[in-house]
């Protein structure tokens, strides 16, 4: 029964990818990684410049899985309550309160996008992280539940003034950090400039087939994937060695250009991070019609699940992206796969 269920859902998952790729061109790899996060039920950081299509991508996924989509912009004056409710002066001259973005869709909230989360103050981060972890919120003397919610957030990585970096412990709450880059192919770049269908986002999103998946069934099906995609003892040992290498890369002979390896890593991947790595790897195996995880499944999600969890010495933080990529590639090459 589970084999048939896994096969049926895989058809719908690949259909979802196909629908999203129709409207967000040149982003096949991020689409696959977001699909993986959706079925692994993990929150996601998005990495990329302004205007590369992050909002369009998330709206397309929301249309495909159903449920509510909400978004908030990080600003220096944003307060925790702004996520929960809005106050305004009504036509009757009296103050009124309306639900904020977290409450607007109720229990049907499926995707919440926090744009430029590092522009908001730590108090806002604290509330958001608690809701991510507990999927509940107390407001208006009532407990509100968000059982199906996945949070996506991106960071302004260009400007440093009036921004508040997310600490490493907070980054660890996100399953992945996925880069969204401008497609390098010139024909795609030309289409994004001149093809008018990309200029009307609402019309573009309407081309995605609605409700390819059922957002309120994803939690239960995610458990089916995790319980039925196995990991051999050899694969488990391989994952353990990868984890140890993130903690002490020098012991595995890993070197990074122009970096003092003795001073580089303050903390490797966390236990939670390695658990999320294996959750994502099982989903990748399932999407590729395998019933057991192989090293290639780990490689497919290794950088995205581990890089943002590494804690580097402050002197190397400005080069985090390039250093993490080179170091993790070195780990994959150095640690023997089964």
Residue pairs with C-beta under 8 A, 6 or more apart in sequence:
2 224
2 228
3 228
5 221
5 224
6 224
6 225
6 228
6 286
9 221
10 286
10 287
10 289
12 212
12 213
13 35
13 39
13 213
13 287
14 287
15 209
15 212
16 35
16 61
16 64
16 65
16 212
16 213
17 31
17 32
17 35
19 60
19 64
19 208
19 209
19 212
20 31
20 57
20 60
20 61
20 64
20 208
21 27
21 28
21 31
22 207
22 208
23 56
23 60
23 204
23 205
23 207
23 208
24 31
24 53
24 56
24 57
24 60
25 183
25 188
25 191
25 192
26 183
26 184
26 185
26 188
27 53
27 57
27 180
27 183
30 57
30 178
30 179
30 180
31 57
32 287
33 176
33 178
33 301
33 304
34 44
34 57
34 61
34 178
35 287
36 176
36 280
36 283
36 284
36 287
36 301
37 43
37 44
37 150
37 175
37 176
37 178
37 280
38 61
38 65
38 150
38 218
39 218
39 221
39 222
39 225
39 283
39 286
39 287
40 175
40 222
40 225
40 276
40 279
40 280
40 282
40 283
41 150
41 218
41 219
41 222
41 279
42 150
42 174
42 175
42 176
42 276
42 279
42 280
43 132
43 150
43 151
43 152
43 153
43 173
43 174
43 175
44 150
44 151
44 152
44 153
44 174
44 175
44 176
44 177
44 178
45 152
45 153
45 154
45 155
45 171
45 174
45 176
45 177
45 178
45 308
46 54
46 152
46 153
46 154
46 177
46 178
46 180
47 154
47 155
47 157
47 177
47 178
47 179
47 180
47 321
48 54
48 154
48 179
48 180
48 181
49 158
49 182
52 180
52 181
52 182
53 180
54 113
54 115
54 152
54 154
54 180
55 71
55 113
55 115
55 201
56 201
56 204
56 205
57 180
58 69
58 111
58 113
58 152
59 69
59 201
59 205
60 205
60 208
61 111
62 68
62 69
62 110
62 111
63 205
63 206
63 208
63 209
63 210
64 208
64 209
64 210
64 211
64 212
64 213
65 110
65 111
65 211
65 212
65 213
65 214
65 215
65 218
66 110
66 210
66 211
66 213
66 214
66 215
66 216
67 105
67 108
67 109
67 110
67 111
67 148
67 215
67 216
68 104
68 105
68 106
68 108
68 109
68 110
68 111
69 105
69 110
69 111
69 112
69 113
70 101
70 102
70 104
70 105
70 109
70 111
70 112
70 113
71 101
71 112
71 113
71 114
71 115
72 78
72 82
72 83
72 101
72 112
72 113
72 114
72 115
73 115
73 116
73 119
74 114
74 115
74 116
74 117
74 118
74 119
74 120
74 124
74 156
75 119
75 120
76 119
76 120
76 121
76 162
78 119
78 120
78 121
78 124
79 121
79 123
79 124
80 123
80 124
80 126
80 127
81 100
82 100
82 124
83 100
83 101
83 102
83 124
83 127
83 128
84 99
84 100
84 102
84 103
84 137
84 139
85 97
85 98
85 99
85 100
85 103
85 139
85 140
86 97
86 98
86 99
86 100
87 95
87 96
87 97
88 95
88 96
88 98
89 95
89 96
90 96
101 112
102 109
102 112
102 131
102 137
102 144
102 146
103 137
103 139
103 144
106 144
107 144
107 145
107 146
107 147
107 148
108 148
108 215
108 216
109 146
109 148
109 149
110 148
110 149
110 150
110 215
111 149
111 150
111 152
112 149
112 150
112 151
112 152
113 151
113 152
113 153
114 120
114 128
114 151
114 152
114 153
114 154
115 153
115 154
116 154
116 155
116 156
117 125
117 128
117 153
117 154
117 155
117 166
118 155
118 156
118 163
118 164
118 165
118 166
119 156
119 162
119 163
119 164
120 164
121 164
122 164
125 164
125 166
125 170
128 151
128 153
129 170
129 173
131 137
131 146
131 149
131 151
132 151
132 173
133 173
135 145
135 146
135 147
135 149
136 143
136 144
136 145
136 146
137 143
137 144
137 146
138 144
147 216
147 219
148 215
148 216
148 218
148 219
151 174
153 174
155 163
155 165
155 166
156 163
168 267
168 309
168 311
171 177
171 308
171 309
172 270
172 272
172 273
172 309
174 308
175 276
175 279
175 280
175 305
176 276
176 280
176 301
176 304
176 305
176 308
177 304
177 307
177 308
178 304
182 189
183 189
183 192
191 198
192 198
197 203
197 204
198 204
225 282
225 283
225 286
226 279
226 282
228 291
229 282
229 283
229 285
229 286
229 290
229 291
229 292
229 293
230 291
230 292
230 293
231 239
231 278
231 281
231 282
231 292
231 293
232 292
232 293
232 338
234 338
235 292
235 293
235 294
235 295
235 298
235 338
237 338
238 295
238 298
238 335
238 336
238 337
238 338
239 274
239 277
239 278
239 298
241 335
241 336
242 298
242 302
242 331
242 332
242 335
243 268
243 269
243 274
244 251
244 252
244 268
245 251
245 252
245 254
245 268
245 331
245 334
245 335
246 265
246 268
246 269
246 306
246 310
246 328
246 331
247 265
247 267
247 268
247 269
248 265
248 268
249 261
249 264
249 265
249 327
249 330
249 331
250 261
250 262
252 331
252 334
252 335
253 334
254 261
254 327
254 330
254 331
254 334
255 261
255 330
256 264
256 323
256 326
256 327
256 330
257 326
259 316
259 323
263 313
263 315
263 316
264 312
264 313
264 316
264 323
264 327
265 310
265 311
265 312
265 313
266 311
266 312
266 313
267 310
267 311
268 309
268 310
269 277
269 306
269 309
269 310
270 309
273 305
273 306
273 309
276 305
277 298
277 301
277 302
277 305
277 306
278 293
278 298
280 301
280 304
280 305
281 293
281 297
281 298
281 300
281 301
282 293
282 297
284 297
284 300
284 301
285 291
285 292
285 293
285 294
285 297
288 297
290 297
295 337
295 338
299 332
302 328
302 332
303 324
303 325
303 328
303 329
306 328
307 321
307 324
307 325
307 328
308 324
310 324
310 327
312 320
312 323
312 324
316 323
